[in-house]
Amino acid sequence: MTALLYTVGVFALILVLARLKVPLWAAILIGAFVIAALFGQTPLEAATAAGQGAIQPITIALIVITILLLSLSETMRAAGQLEQIVSLAGSLLRRPAIAMAALPALIGLLPMPGGALFSAPMVASAAGKTKIAGGTLSAINYWFRHIWEHWWPLYPGVILAITLTHSGLGAFVASQIPLGIFMIAGGLLIFRGIHPDLHVAAPRATKATPAALLRATSSIWVVMIVWGVASAGMKVLPAGLLESPAGSPMRQAALETMRRFIPITLGLLVSLIWTVRLSRMTGRKVVGVLTRRSTYALTVLVAGVMIFQYMLKHLGIAPRIGQELTGLKVPAALVVVILPFVAGMVTGLAIGFVGTSFPIVMALVEALPDHPSVRPYAVLAYASGHLGMMLSPLHLCHVVSNRYFKTGFAPVYRHILPSAAVTGALAAAYFFLLRTLMK
């Protein structure tokens, strides 16, 4: 269990350093070099891997998307659009507590890295002047931002899981939707003991409110529309235009990253232009928004997260953990729980835990002597990996949400751990039900 113990130990080190007020980006980079040393890498080898992680196409793409995302969010805030959305949504939903959960869920329909940063100002505005701890606000924003990620087909992790489990879209979505419902149910625990003013119902909205809300949220819909059109366009490009069979691994990675991230990048860019024109912002104000120091400071943290993730991939840690578990003859259902969970903790990404654990998990299930249906195990694996991802200190949404609300990991964990326990228990019960029905 060496790989598993080393990985858990480094996670603990990162959390301790963050608790000691070490900048999170520095704590993460320290963790990257420590885990490299534990797995036999020299300082030069570790530094080389870190440098490679920093210039990976996906790292650069995430930095660009983060800058666009923060700029769009700040533009909407400066134009008064966020306050308008919160006000209109609040009048429709009537109770502030409902709006605080519904607004990040709305943003969750957008498959953008670090999207919790986009919804964080909305949650803060929905809370109004009511005094609520930053840990509570961050937990609400972070948790409800991800309630769709088990089945919403715009997410790359869902698409990859469909591919690796050889499922049809309809069958996969139908079996996964309950996981999202379980997550909503678990998330209700975060609202325990919340200020009573947040449950006070506002007067009913006027008939003009829905149309006004549609206009106020147009920046969000523009992102989705452009993303959808661009994604469809990428699929009909001439064969070979974004392929490089004989190219270097870095070039192939760059082309693959372009296929994945050009649509969302275009969506954010077009939405930013649309929002500026819609709000009639002056050129000086636009420049002020685009040159905010805090926007670019966050890119250092994004780079640190991606370097750490690259280091883990470079060292092959997830496959090593899988080999350790299977070598110890751990029961199949337990491996299906542990391996995706650890992969989710390690990568902090849905596509990360799916890509690293599902090939091992599916091969293990298909090799079982009684030849059970793969579907229940796929559901259990995704539920477990998603919980690992949600509890990971490396999940970008977790990091940026905490940064926005000026809170540490511990206050947020106090809120989301009970929610995760309830969600996990419901998912386990669902697994046993599916396994019984699909014998």
N, C-alpha and C positions, 0 to 999 in steps of 0.2 A: 504493500500500500504506500510505497515511497512517493510516487508522483502525486497521489491524492493528498498525503500529509504535507508535502512541500507546498502544494498549491493553496491549501487551506491556511497554512502558516503564513504565507505571503499576503493573503487577503487580510489576515488578522494584523499583520505588520502595517499595511496601508491604513487600516482603520485606526490603529493606535497612533500613527504619525499624524493623521488628520485630527485626531482628538487633541494632540499636543500642539495644535495650531500650525503645523507644517503646511505650507500651501499644497493644495490637493494635487496639482500637477507635479510638484516635486516629490510628494509621497508616492505617486504612481510610478514615476521614473525610478525612484529608489527601489520600489518593488520589482520593477522590470530587471534591474541589474542584480538584485538579490536572487531572484528566481533563476536567472541565467547562470549565476555562480553555483547555485545548488545543483544545477544540471550539468556542471562541468565546463561551462564556457569561461574562457579567459576574459579579462577586462577588454582587450582589444576586440575579441570576437563579439562580446556583448555590445560594445560601442558601435561596431559595424552593423550588427542587426538592428540596433536602435536607429541608426542613420537610414538604413533601408526602410524601416517602418515609417520614418518621417516623410520619405519621398514617394511612398506608395501612392498610386493614382487614387485609391479610395480615401486616403488621408487628405490629399489635396482637395478632392471632391467634397468631402465633409466640411472642410474649412470654408470652402466657397459657399456651400449651402448654408452653413451656420451664419456667415456674414450676411447673406441675402435674407435669411430668416429673421435675424435680429434687426436688420434695417427695415424690413417690412413691418415687423411688430412695432418698432419705434415710430415709423411713419404713421401707422394707424393710431398709435397713442397720441402723437403730436397733433394729428388732425381731429382728435376727439372721437374717432371712430370706435375705439374699444369701449369707451364710456357709453356711447350710443347703443352698441350691441348689448352691453350688460343691462342697460336701462330697459331696452325693448324686450330682451329675453326675460328679464325679471318681471315685467308686466304680464308677459304671456305665461310664464311658469309660476308667477305670483310669490312663491316662497324663495328667499335668497339661498337657502341650503340646497334646494333643487337646482337652481341656476349654477351654483358652485360646482356641482357634479356634472351638469349637462353641458356646460361650455367646454371643459377639456375633452369630454366625450365627442363633441362636435368636431373639435380640432383633431381628434384621434382618427377621424375618417381620412385624414391626409397622411400618407406614408412618408413623412419627412423626418430625417434624423434630428433628434433634439427638439421635437415638436412641443414638448412640455414647456419649453421656454416661450413659445408662441401663446399658449393658453394661460400661462402664469399671471400676466397682467389682468386677464379677464376674471380669474378667480379672486384676485386681490380686490378688483373693483366690485365684484358681486358681494364680497364680504362687507363692503362699505366702510363705515367708521366703527363697526363693531370690533372690539379688541379680541383678536384670535392669534394664538401663538404661530410663529412661522413654521414650526414643525407640522402643525395640523394643516395649514394651508398647503404646504408642499406635498403632504401625504395625499390630500384630496386631489390636487392637480395631477400628481404623478400616477396615482392609482387609476383614476377614471379616464385618463388619457389613453389607457391601454386595454380597455374592455373589449375592443373589436379584434384584437390582434390574433385571436385563435382561429378566426375563420374569414375575415374580410379579405377578399381575393386581390385587393390592391397591394397587400403586403408581400414583399419578396419571400419572407419566411414561409408564408402559406403556400405560395406557388411552388417553392422548392419541396415542401412537405408533400404536396399533391404528387409531384413527380417521383419522389423517392418511395412513396407508399403505393405507387401505381394505381392511384384513385381517380375517379371522375370528379369533376368540380362539384357537382350537385351532391354526390354521396359524401364527399369530404366535408363540405359546408354543413350539411344536415347533421352530421355526427359531432361537429365541433361547436355549433352554436350554443349548446347547453353549457359549455365551459365559460363562455362570455357571460351567460346568465348567472353562473355560480360566482363569477368575479364581481358582478354588480352586487349580489347578495352579501358577499364578504366585505365589500367596500362600505356597506352601510354602517359597519362597526366603527368606522373612522369618525362618524358623526355623533358617537356617544358622548353625552355631556356637553355638546356644543352650545353656544350661547342661545338662549330662547328667542332672542330677537330675530335670529335667522330662520325661524319657523313661522314667523308672523306673516299671514297672507296679505298681499297687496290687493288694491282694487282690481277688478277685471279690466282687461285690455280693451281698447277700442277696436272697431273693425279695420281701421287703417294700420294697426300695429304689425300684422304679418307682412304686408307689403313693405313697410318701412324697415322691418328687420331683414327682409331679403335684400334690400338695397344696402343696408349697413354692413351686411356680411358678404357683399359682392366680391370683396378682395379674396375671401376664402374660396368662393365658387369659381373665381377666375383661375386660381391655382389648380383646382380640380379639373376644370374644363380643359385648360391648356395641357395639364399633365396627361389627361386621357387622350386628347388628340395627338399629342407628340408621341405617346407610347404606341398608339395605333400606327402612326407614321413610321416609327422605327421598325415596325414589323414588316412593312411593305417596301422598305428600301431595297435597291438592287442587291442581289446576292454578292457577297464578297466585299461590299463597300465598307463594312465595319468588321471584317474578318482578316486575320493575318496568320494563316496556318504555318508559314515558315518564319514568322517573326520571333523576336526575343520574348522571353516570359514577361518582361516589363511592358513591352509593346502590347502583347496580348491582354495583359491585365488592364492597360490603359483603355483599350478598345472595349473590353467588357464593362469597365466602369462607365464609359461613355454611354453604352447601351442602357445601363441601369439608372444613371443619374442625369442625363441630359433632359429627359422629360420634366422631372421635378425642378431642375434648375431653371428651365425655360418658364415653367409655371410661376415660380417665385419672382423671376425677373419681370415677366409681363404684369403680374399682379402689383409689383412695386411701382411700375410706370403707371398702371391704371389708378392706383391709390393716390399717387402724387397729382395726377390730372383731376381725379374726382374731388379731391380736397382743395385743389387750386393753391397748393403750397408754393411759396416763393422760392426762387433759386437758392437764396441764402439759407433758408430753413432746410431745404433738401440737403445742401452741403453739410450743414450742422448735424443732420441725422446720420449721414453716410460716413462722417469722420469721428463719431463718438469713440472715445478711447476704450470704454468698457466692451464695445463690440469686438474689437480686435484683441483685447486681453483674453477673452474667452477662447479664442482660437488656440492659445497655448495649451489650455486644458484639453481641448479636443485632440490636439496633436499628441499630448501625453497619453490619453486613453488609447488612441490608435497605435502608438508605439508599443504599449504594454500588450495589447491584443496581438500585434504582429509577433512580439517576442514569444508569446505562448504558442502561436501557430508554428513559428520557426523551430521551437523546441519539440513540437509534436506531443504536447502534454495531454490533450484530450484522448488520443488513441492509446497512450501509455496507461492512462487511468482505466480505459475500457479493457485493456488486456489484463490489468491487475484484478479487476472485478471478475471477469470471466475465468481467469486462472484459479481463483479461489472458489469456483463453483457456487457463486452466489445465485440464489433462485432467479429465474428469468424475470419475473415481475419486479423484483427488487432492482435488478440491473436496469430495467426499463425506467425505473424511477430515478435511480442514482445517477446514471450516466448523463441523461439530458439535463438533470438539475445541476450537476457540476459544470457541464458545458455551458449552461445558461449563466452560471455564476462567473465562469472564466471569461466568456466572450462579452456578456452584457448585450447580446444581439440575438433576435429570433433566428435570423438566417445563420448565425454562428452556431447556436445549439442544434438547429436542424441539420446543418451541413456537416457538423463534426460527429454527432451522436446517432442520427437516424440510420446511416448506412450500417453501423454496428448493431443497433437495436433491431432493425428489420431483419438483418441476416440471422441474428440470434433467434428471433421468434419463428422465422421460416424453417429453422433447423430443429425446432422442438419435435419430439417424437410423436406427439398427439396431433400435430398439424392444426393448431387452433387458427381462428380467423385473425388476421392481422389488425383489423379495424380497432378492436378494443385496446390493443397494445399501442397503436399509433396515437389514439386519443390520450392514453395515460402518459406516453412519452412527451407529447406536446404540452399537456397540462403541467407536467413536472419541469420541463425545460423552461416554460414560460414563468413559472414561479421562481426558478433559479435566476432567470434574467431580471425579474422584478426585484429580487433581493440583492442583486449584484451591485457593489459600490462602483462598478465600472460602466453601468448602464448610463449612457449619455443623458437621457431624460432625467434620471435620478440626480445626476451631478448638477445639471443646469437648473433644475427646479429648486434644489437646495440652495444653490448660489443666489438665485433670484430672491428667495424668501429669507436669505441670510440665516440659514439654520444648518446644523450638522446632521450627520447620519443618524445618531442615536435617537433624537426626538422623532424622526420620521419612522425609524424602525419600530418604535414603541406603538405607533399607530397601525403600520401595515403588517406587522407580524401576526396579530390576531386575525386580520383579514386574510392573510395568506394561509393560515391554519384552517380557517373555515372553507376557503376555496379549495384547498388541497383535500380536505376530508370529503367534500361533496364530489370532487373529481374522482377520488378513489372509489366511492360508492357507485358512481356512474360507470366506472371501469368494470366492477364486478357484475353490475346489471347487464352491461353490454356483452361481457364474456359468457354470461349465462344464456342470454338470448341468441347469441351467434355461435353456439356450439355446433 
